[in-house]
Amino acid sequence: MKPITPPVLSDKEQLEWLVQHTPHRIRAVLPRLPMKAPWQLDWALGAVSVSASICWQQAAHEGRHSSMRWLLEYIGIIKSKSGYVRPAPLRDHDTRIDALKGGLLFAASRPSADFLADIWLGCTQATGHPTQGSNHPDITYPRLAEALHVAIDHLQSTVYDARRLSLHAIALQLTAVSRR
């Protein structure tokens, strides 16, 4: 079966993906992960109630899994039912990194592809529907942080470097980028 390539997005659409959609997912995955510099942030919540703190942490926990799954699908990583690493099949209105200038799918042959596919599967099983005893792959904070670093490095070295943009500066809102 021939892989489907998404249609190339307009420059305006590509910029929307680079400054809105992708950084949003990075920010959603970041809270409380043990990231390395420059991505390490102070997550102290200050003077917030215990209940609010628990809600924030639970929302971040669920959102982290969904956003990680999204990011991995965006760069072309899922694990098929037969256990192979491959890009997700595209449906109407889907897009991926290869629809952007400089966008390359994360190669299934790379050493970390199996690791990322396991993270994708763990996040999918943890958030896709209620399960019991599924023994899904380990998606603890250190493993999510490692996977996020790999995904960020791939995004930066492809679509962000192609436009001389800094994913770090955009995602953490250190730099304003025009969406024109």
N, C-alpha and C positions, 0 to 999 in steps of 0.2 A: 504494500500500500504506500503510495506516494504521500509524503508529509504535506500538509496544507500550510501555506504561508499566509499570514494575515495581510490585508491590503496595506500599502504604505500610507501612513497618516500624513496629513498636511503639516506644514511647519507649525501652524498655530496649535493643532491637535497634539503634535509631539511635545511642544513646550508645555501644554497643559498636563501631559503625563509626567514630564520632568519636574515641574514645579508644584503640582497639586497632588495628583494621585499617588505617585511613588513616595514622596516625602511624608505624606499622610500615613502610609503604612509603616514607614521607618519609625515615625514618632509613636505609633501605636504599639510597636513591638518593643521599643526601648525601655519603658518604665521598669525599674528595679532589676534589670539584667546586669550582670557583672561585666560590663563592657570595658574594653581597653581604650586609652586615650586615642583620639580626641572625643570619642563617643561616650565616655564615662561622665555621668551627671550625678548631682546630689539630689536624691529623691525624698529628702525629708519633707514631710507633709505639714510641718509647723503645728500650729494650735488648732487642729481639727478634731472633731469628736471621734470617739472610737468607732461608732457606727458608720460615720462618713468615710473614715479611713478603710474600714473593711469593705464597704461598697466600692470605693475607688480601686482597691486592690483586686477585688473580684472582677470588676469591669475590665481592668487592665489585663488580668489573667486570661479572660475569654477573648478579649480583643487581640491580645498578643498572638494567640494560636491562629485566629482567623487571618490576621494580617501576615503572619509568617507563611501560612498556606498560600495566600494571595501573592506574596512576593516570589515564592518559589515557582508557582505556576507562571507568573509573569516572565521569569528568566528561563522558563522551559523545563522545569523539573517536576515530575510526579513519579509515582511508582505504580506500574500497571498491576492488574490483578494477578498476572503471572510472575510478578516480582522484578520486572525490567524497569530501568530508568528510561524515561522518555518524556517528550513534551506532552502536555494535555491536548486532547483533541479540541480544535476550535469550533465553536458554535457561532451562530449569528451574533454579531456585535462584539465578539471577543477580540481582544488584542493581546499582543505580547511585545517583549523587548525588540524582536526582530522587525517590528513595524516602525521603529524609530531610526533616525540617522545614527549609524555606528552600532546599532543593536545586533548583538549576536546571542543566540541561545547558549545557555550553559551546556557544554558538551557532556553527553552521558559517559564519555570515555575518560573524563577527568577523574583523578583519584577521589575527590570529595563528592562526586555526584551520588554515589550510593548513600553516603552519610546524609546529604541533603534530601534525598528521596525518602529515607527513613524518617527524617524530621517532618517532611510533608505528610507522610502516612500517619505519624503520631498525631499531628495537629488535626488532620482530617478526621481521624477516628475519635479524637477527644472532643471535637466541636460539631461534627456533622450531624450526629444524632445520639440520643442517650444509649449508652452501652454498659454492659456489666461483664467484667472478666475478659475483656477483649485482648489483654496483654499487648496493647499497642506499643510501638517503639518509644523509648525514653525521650521525653521532651522536657527535661528539667532545665532550670535556668542556665547552667553552664553550657549545656548542649545547644540550647536556643541561641545563646550569645555567640557561640562558635559558628553556628549556621548563619546568623545574621551578619557576622563579619565577612563570611565568604560571599554572601549575596551582595552586601554593600560593595565589597571590592570588585565584584563582577560588574555591577551597575556603574560604578565610578570609572572603571577602565574601559567601558564600552560607550554607552549613551551619554554619560556626563562629560567624559574627556573629549568626545567627538564635538561637543559644543563649548568646550572650555568652561564648564560649570563645576561647582563643588557641591556634591550631594550633601556633605556635612553642613556646609553653610546654609543651603536651602532648607534642609530638613529641620534644622534647629533654629531656623529663621534668623540667622546671623547676617544674611544678605538678601536684599529685596531683588526680585527678578521680575521684569516686565513680562506680562503674558500676551503681548501684542503679537 
